[in-house]
Amino acid sequence: MFKEFKKSMKWGEETLTLETGKVARQADGTVIATLGETSVMANVTFAKEMKEGQDFFPLTVHYQEKYYAAGKIPGG
């Protein structure tokens, strides 16, 4: 069973909340950060063993912005 952790703290005039253990359990690490009405989910997955001859740390970032989040609705 997964342990759920939740920590809240004051950040200026807002409350910052960090949560883990609830969602994305197939990832090696996940945190949901909430500040006011804004939430961000960050996930990390990694290989348990390095590939032979690999002397660098490959990093891939997948960013996906939804049009409706910016108020852009197609056909509207």
N, C-alpha and C positions, 0 to 999 in steps of 0.2 A: 504494500500500500504506500502511496506517496504522501509525504508530509506537506501540508500547506503552511506557508509562512506569509505573514502580512505585517508590514511595518509602516507606520504613519508618522510624519513629522511636520512641523510648521516650516514653510518655505515662503518667506515674506508674509503676505497676507493670505496666502493659499495653503492648503494641506497637500503635501506630497505623500502618496501612498505607493509602496512597492509590494507586489504580490508574486508569489511563485508556487508551483506545485498543483495548480488547478487545471490549466490548459496546456496543450502542446506537449504531452507527456512522452512523445516519441523523440523529441529533441533532447540533446544532452543538457541544455540549460535554457530556461525561459523566464523572463520577468515582464510583468505588466506594470508600467509606471503611469500613475494618474496624478495630474496636477489640475485642480479645478475641474473643468468639464472636458479636459483633453486627456486622452489615453494613448499610450504607445506600447506595442508589444515587441520585444526583442528576443530573437531565438538564436541559439548557437548549436551547431552540430559539428562533429569532428571525427576523424578516423582514430581508432585506438592505437594504431601503429603507423610509423612513418614509412613512406615508400623508399625503396633502395635508391641511394644517390641523390635524394632530394635535400638540398642545402638552403632552402628558402621556405617561407611561410606563405602559401597561396591564400589569398583573401578574395572572396567574392561577395559583393553587396547586391542585393536584389531590392530595388526601390520601386514601389508601385503606388502612384497617386490616383485616387479615384476622382473623376470629374465632379461628381456630386459633392465631394468634400470641399471643393473650392467654389461651389455654387454654380457650376457649369453643367446644365442638364441638356443633353442633346434633344433637339426638336422643341425645346421649351422657350 
